[in-house]
Amino acid sequence: MNWYSKLKQADFPLPSFDYKDPNDEDRLRGGFHSVDSDMTEEDAKKQEQKHPKLTYEGSGSYGVAFVNEGNMVIKYTTHYSEFASANHILILQEQLGGRIPGFVKVIDTEKLKNDVFAIVMEKLEPLNNKEQCFVKAVRTGAYSEFENDPFFLEVSTKYEKMLFDIDRSGGDPWDAHRYNIGKLPNGQYVMFDLGGLFE
């Protein structure tokens, strides 16, 4: 029995799929497939009890994310590096008494069976389309057409500050692309995909 079936039996809230056959293996890609392969029925039931009302937020290469009633993101991942980075951030937050600049605030982590990990973090506002475009331009160096745009200067300044903050904390922002960044209420950019940051 796969994770999708286990969670359906446990009434675990799942995203709706556009596929005609809910048992079609093509519905599971990337993070869904990783978690599907390894989450046990026991863990699925425990997580459903712990987080009874979740809504689907998104998925990536190694995990799938939901938002709980408290507006926190719960990410299930098979990427040990992300779990280790989240724990490292938790330690830094405790040592420094609060948020670590450049990173999402991590609330909790949990190691489940079969190398599945749960990470609870604050929910961020996603970058809008123009911000994503400008972040991509900065990353690729293809920004000459935007250089005189005041909003581009604002975005590039926020992005460069985030990279500086991550580097200053000992992290490696190699994966700080437009889909791994969110905004705090004050507009500051932070990275929420933590895989490989402290390897």
VENJO-V675068 format. One record per helix or strand. SS is the DSSP state (H for helix, E for strand). FROM is the first residue (numbers start at 1). LEN is the number of residues. Records with the same first field share a line. If there is no record, write none. Layout:
SS=FROM-LEN, FROM-LEN
//
This chain:
H=3-7, 25-3, 31-8, 41-10, 80-17, 113-3, 129-12, 144-3, 150-19, 178-3
E=55-5, 63-5, 72-6, 103-1, 106-6, 117-6, 125-2, 181-3, 189-3
//
